[in-house]
Structure formats: structure tokens, C-alpha cells
Amino acid sequence: MAECLSWSEDMEHFSRGNKDQWQWTLMIMQPEYVTEDLVAKAVEQVRQKRDSDTVGELRFEGFHEGLSAQIMYVGPYADEGPTIARLHRFIEENGYHLRGKHHEIYRGDPRRAAPRN
């Protein structure tokens, strides 16, 4: 299972589905025995084995989200815009405001699913 934080300078891009305007951070939860030192060693091993532009972007850090609203979406990623817009309306209609980054939890493997199923 993977998680992703997404954001944009203009949060309306989420509702309109303009994903080319999004920035993102992919997150993978680690078991307790994985430490910052262990990750640093793994990164160094990858650097020694192959030239990688992205391994230097890897970081090990904790994440605490705080109060949040949730919605379940099932369907192709390309069609999630209206569901995100509904979630944003719910937040505003209940007296809250958007803060922080958009957080998604992926329960399936996008590499094994058809784009429109």
C-alpha cells in the first residue's frame, strides 16, 4: 500500500483535474526496524550500483496529519476530480477550510489496473 501527498499553487486544480499542475510526494510506510541510518545505507548502495537521478530525493521522515476529512473513491484516477470537489465542498460547508496537502491512500496497484475500470 502506498500513500501520496499532492498539492498545487492553485487548489482548484484538484477539482478541475489538472494533474499536470500538481506536485507530489510518494510515501511508503516502513516497519519500526527501518531507521534513518538503514535508509541512508540503502541509498548509498543504490548510488554505487547505478546512476540514479531520483535516489537523492528519497528521505526518511515521520508524518502527522491532524484533523482531516476522508472520502472513499473507487475508479480510474483520471475520473476522481468530482469526488475531490465533493470532499472540498463538505469541508467548507461544515465550517472548516483546506490546509496542508491532499493525501491519498492507494489500496491497489495502478500498474495492474486498467485505466478505465
Backbone as CSV, one residue per row, in Angstrom:
resi,resn,N_x,N_y,N_z,CA_x,CA_y,CA_z,C_x,C_y,C_z
1,MET,0.852,-1.174,0.000,0.000,0.000,0.000,0.895,1.234,0.000
2,ALA,0.578,2.192,-0.811,1.335,3.440,-0.897,0.415,4.613,-0.594
3,GLU,1.019,5.715,-0.234,0.277,6.941,0.031,0.946,8.070,-0.726
4,CYS,0.177,9.095,-1.017,0.709,10.217,-1.778,0.160,11.525,-1.229
5,LEU,1.024,12.505,-1.082,0.618,13.872,-0.774,0.717,14.661,-2.066
6,SER,-0.344,15.370,-2.408,-0.363,16.181,-3.627,-0.740,17.600,-3.265
7,TRP,-0.233,18.547,-4.022,-0.578,19.935,-3.807,-0.317,20.723,-5.073
8,SER,-0.819,21.937,-5.069,-0.649,22.826,-6.207,-0.720,24.255,-5.692
9,GLU,-0.123,25.165,-6.402,-0.217,26.574,-6.029,-1.679,27.024,-6.026
10,ASP,-2.484,26.458,-6.917,-3.910,26.768,-7.032,-4.694,25.490,-6.727
11,MET,-5.312,25.402,-5.556,-6.009,24.178,-5.152,-7.200,23.849,-6.059
12,GLU,-7.653,24.779,-6.869,-8.731,24.490,-7.813,-8.315,23.432,-8.835
13,HIS,-7.023,23.260,-9.026,-6.551,22.241,-9.975,-7.018,20.846,-9.563
14,PHE,-7.230,20.618,-8.268,-7.721,19.308,-7.829,-9.143,19.083,-8.319
15,SER,-9.978,20.079,-8.163,-11.369,19.949,-8.578,-11.508,19.849,-10.093
16,ARG,-10.642,20.534,-10.810,-10.721,20.534,-12.270,-9.958,19.381,-12.897
17,GLY,-9.193,18.657,-12.087,-8.453,17.505,-12.610,-7.228,17.867,-13.416
18,ASN,-6.674,19.056,-13.208,-5.476,19.489,-13.933,-4.224,18.913,-13.262
19,LYS,-4.028,17.623,-13.386,-2.953,16.958,-12.660,-1.566,17.343,-13.148
20,ASP,-1.466,17.922,-14.321,-0.151,18.383,-14.769,0.330,19.574,-13.945
21,GLN,-0.557,20.181,-13.156,-0.197,21.297,-12.285,0.106,20.845,-10.851
22,TRP,-0.039,19.562,-10.581,0.169,19.050,-9.218,1.649,18.811,-8.956
23,GLN,2.019,18.937,-7.711,3.297,18.470,-7.205,2.962,17.334,-6.242
24,TRP,3.902,16.451,-5.964,3.537,15.308,-5.132,4.740,14.727,-4.398
25,THR,4.413,14.004,-3.336,5.374,13.212,-2.575,4.764,11.837,-2.381
26,LEU,5.451,10.805,-2.824,5.007,9.432,-2.620,5.532,8.959,-1.278
27,MET,4.677,8.292,-0.490,5.075,7.823,0.839,4.819,6.323,0.941
28,ILE,5.733,5.633,1.583,5.573,4.209,1.851,5.871,3.987,3.328
29,MET,4.861,3.519,4.073,5.045,3.278,5.496,6.102,2.204,5.704
30,GLN,6.940,2.410,6.704,8.018,1.476,6.991,7.814,0.816,8.355
31,PRO,8.239,-0.437,8.502,8.160,-1.075,9.819,9.126,-0.407,10.798
32,GLU,8.910,-0.621,12.076,9.695,0.060,13.109,11.189,-0.190,13.011
33,TYR,11.596,-1.365,12.526,13.026,-1.658,12.481,13.775,-0.873,11.406
34,VAL,13.056,-0.239,10.493,13.708,0.588,9.477,14.021,1.943,10.117
35,THR,15.305,2.279,10.116,15.762,3.522,10.736,16.310,4.460,9.674
36,GLU,16.563,5.691,10.069,17.148,6.667,9.149,18.524,6.192,8.676
37,ASP,19.314,5.594,9.569,20.637,5.079,9.183,20.515,3.958,8.156
38,LEU,19.550,3.060,8.347,19.350,1.953,7.405,18.977,2.488,6.021
39,VAL,18.129,3.486,5.978,17.736,4.088,4.698,18.931,4.769,4.046
40,ALA,19.738,5.473,4.826,20.929,6.135,4.279,21.886,5.113,3.668
41,LYS,22.053,3.984,4.326,22.926,2.932,3.789,22.357,2.358,2.484
42,ALA,21.048,2.146,2.446,20.417,1.618,1.232,20.562,2.603,0.071
43,VAL,20.396,3.880,0.345,20.562,4.901,-0.697,21.990,4.876,-1.228
44,GLU,22.957,4.765,-0.342,24.354,4.719,-0.774,24.628,3.479,-1.624
45,GLN,24.055,2.345,-1.269,24.224,1.129,-2.065,23.654,1.304,-3.468
46,VAL,22.509,1.932,-3.570,21.907,2.177,-4.888,22.810,3.098,-5.701
47,ARG,23.331,4.142,-5.080,24.220,5.067,-5.792,25.456,4.358,-6.330
48,GLN,25.983,3.406,-5.577,27.177,2.686,-6.012,26.879,1.726,-7.162
49,LYS,25.671,1.199,-7.215,25.320,0.213,-8.241,24.906,0.841,-9.560
50,ARG,24.247,2.008,-9.489,23.778,2.612,-10.740,23.618,4.116,-10.591
51,ASP,23.651,4.768,-11.720,23.451,6.209,-11.763,21.948,6.481,-11.696
52,SER,21.499,7.142,-10.634,20.072,7.409,-10.459,19.858,8.883,-10.148
53,ASP,19.025,9.535,-10.939,18.721,10.944,-10.705,17.790,11.143,-9.518
54,THR,17.009,10.124,-9.189,15.970,10.306,-8.176,16.322,9.781,-6.788
55,VAL,17.329,8.927,-6.659,17.618,8.353,-5.342,17.982,9.444,-4.330
56,GLY,18.557,10.540,-4.784,18.900,11.642,-3.882,17.689,12.373,-3.333
57,GLU,16.525,12.172,-3.945,15.303,12.816,-3.474,14.623,12.022,-2.356
58,LEU,15.060,10.782,-2.150,14.476,9.938,-1.122,14.793,10.502,0.254
59,ARG,13.803,10.497,1.142,14.028,10.956,2.505,13.235,10.093,3.475
60,PHE,13.692,10.043,4.692,13.064,9.243,5.740,12.569,10.222,6.792
61,GLU,11.251,10.264,6.994,10.696,11.208,7.968,9.331,10.734,8.445
62,GLY,8.952,11.237,9.596,7.634,10.935,10.140,6.579,11.835,9.524
63,PHE,5.319,11.465,9.728,4.227,12.257,9.173,3.058,12.241,10.145
64,HIS,2.583,13.417,10.526,1.391,13.548,11.369,0.444,14.519,10.679
65,GLU,-0.759,14.049,10.432,-1.692,14.836,9.630,-2.610,15.724,10.452
66,GLY,-3.085,15.266,11.583,-4.037,16.046,12.358,-5.458,15.850,11.845
67,LEU,-6.345,16.779,12.194,-7.749,16.712,11.803,-7.878,16.680,10.280
68,SER,-8.703,15.762,9.778,-8.859,15.651,8.335,-10.236,15.123,7.985
69,ALA,-10.625,15.298,6.738,-11.860,14.735,6.197,-11.469,13.646,5.207
70,GLN,-12.299,12.606,5.131,-11.988,11.476,4.255,-13.169,11.145,3.356
71,ILE,-12.841,10.564,2.206,-13.858,10.051,1.299,-13.255,8.864,0.556
72,MET,-14.068,7.846,0.315,-13.595,6.676,-0.435,-13.926,6.886,-1.902
73,TYR,-12.941,6.671,-2.758,-13.144,6.755,-4.198,-12.708,5.433,-4.812
74,VAL,-13.560,4.874,-5.658,-13.230,3.660,-6.391,-13.432,3.975,-7.865
75,GLY,-12.393,3.812,-8.641,-12.493,4.093,-10.061,-11.158,4.548,-10.614
76,PRO,-11.130,4.898,-11.884,-9.879,5.329,-12.501,-9.404,6.670,-11.937
77,TYR,-8.102,6.795,-11.804,-7.536,8.026,-11.262,-7.952,9.247,-12.074
78,ALA,-8.080,9.080,-13.369,-8.411,10.203,-14.245,-9.790,10.790,-13.964
79,ASP,-10.670,10.027,-13.300,-12.046,10.483,-13.066,-12.326,10.877,-11.619
80,GLU,-11.287,11.054,-10.796,-11.523,11.326,-9.380,-11.839,12.788,-9.073
81,GLY,-11.689,13.692,-10.036,-11.902,15.123,-9.815,-13.214,15.475,-9.143
82,PRO,-14.381,14.983,-9.626,-15.650,15.321,-8.975,-15.732,14.836,-7.521
83,THR,-15.112,13.708,-7.219,-15.123,13.207,-5.844,-14.302,14.124,-4.948
84,ILE,-13.170,14.579,-5.435,-12.343,15.509,-4.656,-13.088,16.825,-4.457
85,ALA,-13.774,17.299,-5.493,-14.559,18.529,-5.374,-15.654,18.361,-4.313
86,ARG,-16.291,17.193,-4.280,-17.330,16.920,-3.269,-16.743,16.955,-1.861
87,LEU,-15.564,16.401,-1.687,-14.893,16.424,-0.389,-14.569,17.857,0.020
88,HIS,-14.070,18.656,-0.910,-13.755,20.052,-0.611,-15.008,20.836,-0.233
89,ARG,-16.130,20.590,-0.924,-17.394,21.250,-0.567,-17.824,20.861,0.832
90,PHE,-17.722,19.583,1.169,-18.088,19.101,2.502,-17.272,19.834,3.573
91,ILE,-15.992,19.981,3.353,-15.119,20.659,4.317,-15.584,22.096,4.519
92,GLU,-15.809,22.818,3.426,-16.217,24.214,3.515,-17.614,24.364,4.107
93,GLU,-18.555,23.509,3.715,-19.932,23.594,4.215,-20.028,23.307,5.706
94,ASN,-19.041,22.652,6.264,-19.043,22.332,7.689,-18.145,23.266,8.500
95,GLY,-17.811,24.409,7.907,-17.099,25.452,8.632,-15.598,25.260,8.751
96,TYR,-15.043,24.355,7.981,-13.595,24.147,8.011,-12.981,24.719,6.739
97,HIS,-11.673,24.662,6.643,-11.008,25.154,5.437,-9.890,24.196,5.056
98,LEU,-9.535,24.256,3.784,-8.452,23.413,3.283,-7.135,23.924,3.844
99,ARG,-6.333,22.995,4.305,-4.992,23.345,4.779,-4.098,22.137,4.542
100,GLY,-2.883,22.374,4.295,-1.979,21.256,4.071,-2.144,20.675,2.682
101,LYS,-1.686,19.457,2.546,-1.646,18.808,1.247,-2.752,17.767,1.118
102,HIS,-3.139,17.490,-0.098,-4.127,16.455,-0.408,-3.454,15.102,-0.188
103,HIS,-4.075,14.225,0.577,-3.468,12.950,0.976,-4.319,11.812,0.423
104,GLU,-3.720,10.959,-0.392,-4.422,9.792,-0.932,-3.731,8.524,-0.464
105,ILE,-4.530,7.501,-0.207,-4.018,6.178,0.147,-4.462,5.230,-0.950
106,TYR,-3.502,4.572,-1.579,-3.789,3.668,-2.696,-3.793,2.235,-2.191
107,ARG,-4.933,1.583,-2.296,-5.051,0.207,-1.818,-4.738,-0.813,-2.906
108,GLY,-4.739,-0.381,-4.147,-4.438,-1.278,-5.264,-3.134,-0.886,-5.930
109,ASP,-2.757,-1.630,-6.919,-1.544,-1.371,-7.683,-1.936,-0.788,-9.035
110,PRO,-1.664,0.499,-9.272,-2.083,1.125,-10.544,-1.443,0.476,-11.762
111,ARG,-0.331,-0.219,-11.583,0.322,-0.883,-12.714,-0.448,-2.118,-13.149
112,ARG,-1.366,-2.601,-12.308,-2.110,-3.828,-12.624,-3.583,-3.567,-12.895
113,ALA,-3.975,-2.322,-12.994,-5.381,-1.985,-13.233,-5.512,-1.238,-14.565
114,ALA,-6.572,-1.537,-15.252,-6.860,-0.808,-16.497,-7.208,0.625,-16.128
115,PRO,-6.841,1.599,-16.948,-7.116,2.995,-16.635,-8.602,3.305,-16.452
116,ARG,-9.472,2.560,-17.079,-10.915,2.869,-17.021,-11.724,1.674,-16.520
117,ASN,-11.393,1.123,-15.368,-12.228,0.036,-14.842,-12.849,0.380,-13.541
